Amino acid sequence: MLRDYLVLLSSLTAYGVSAAICVAMSWRSKERFDFDLLAERVTSFHVEAAVPVKAANRPAGDSIPAHA
């Protein structure tokens, strides 16, 4: 049945080969992944609080958008 869908079969084959190569390379690697370092680097880009827009900086009659 998959022979009727050549593009789908090709994509699935490529994904499968790619996954097998990645797994094989990971098993051969002696380096251990540092999840704590990843968490630190990812959360350093997170902005905790948005800067509120002051009413004095908006022209008179200008409405505030419902979503920013």
C-alpha positions as CSV (number, residue, x, y, z in Angstrom):
1,M,0.0,0.0,0.0
2,L,2.8,2.4,0.8
3,R,4.2,1.9,-2.7
4,D,1.3,4.0,-3.9
5,Y,2.6,7.0,-1.9
6,L,6.2,7.4,-3.2
7,V,6.9,10.7,-1.5
8,L,5.5,9.5,1.9
9,L,7.6,6.3,1.6
10,S,10.7,8.3,0.8
11,S,10.2,10.7,3.7
12,L,9.6,7.9,6.1
13,T,12.8,6.1,4.9
14,A,14.8,9.3,5.3
15,Y,13.5,9.9,8.8
16,G,14.2,6.3,9.7
17,V,17.8,6.4,8.4
18,S,18.4,9.7,10.1
19,A,17.1,8.4,13.4
20,A,19.3,5.3,13.2
21,I,22.4,7.4,12.4
22,C,21.7,9.8,15.3
23,V,21.2,6.9,17.7
24,A,24.4,5.2,16.6
25,M,26.4,8.4,16.9
26,S,24.9,9.1,20.4
27,W,25.8,5.6,21.6
28,R,29.4,6.0,20.4
29,S,29.9,9.4,22.0
30,K,31.7,9.5,25.3
31,E,30.5,13.0,26.1
32,R,27.6,13.3,28.6
33,F,24.8,15.8,28.0
34,D,24.5,18.5,30.6
35,F,20.8,19.2,31.1
36,D,21.5,21.7,33.9
37,L,23.6,23.9,31.5
38,L,20.9,23.6,28.9
39,A,18.2,24.8,31.4
40,E,20.4,27.7,32.4
41,R,21.0,28.9,28.9
42,V,17.3,28.5,27.8
43,T,15.9,30.3,30.9
44,S,18.4,33.2,30.5
45,F,16.4,34.3,27.4
46,H,13.1,34.3,29.3
47,V,11.8,37.7,30.3
48,E,9.9,37.6,33.6
49,A,7.8,40.8,33.4
50,A,6.6,42.8,30.5
51,V,7.1,46.6,30.7
52,P,3.7,48.3,31.2
53,V,2.8,51.1,28.8
54,K,2.2,54.4,30.8
55,A,-0.9,56.4,30.0
56,A,1.1,59.6,29.8
57,N,3.1,58.2,26.8
58,R,-0.1,57.5,24.7
59,P,-1.8,60.3,22.7
60,A,-5.2,61.3,23.9
61,G,-8.0,59.0,22.7
62,D,-5.6,56.2,21.7
63,S,-7.0,52.9,22.8
64,I,-5.1,50.1,24.4
65,P,-5.1,46.9,22.2
66,A,-7.0,43.9,23.7
67,H,-3.9,41.7,23.2
68,A,-0.3,42.6,23.0
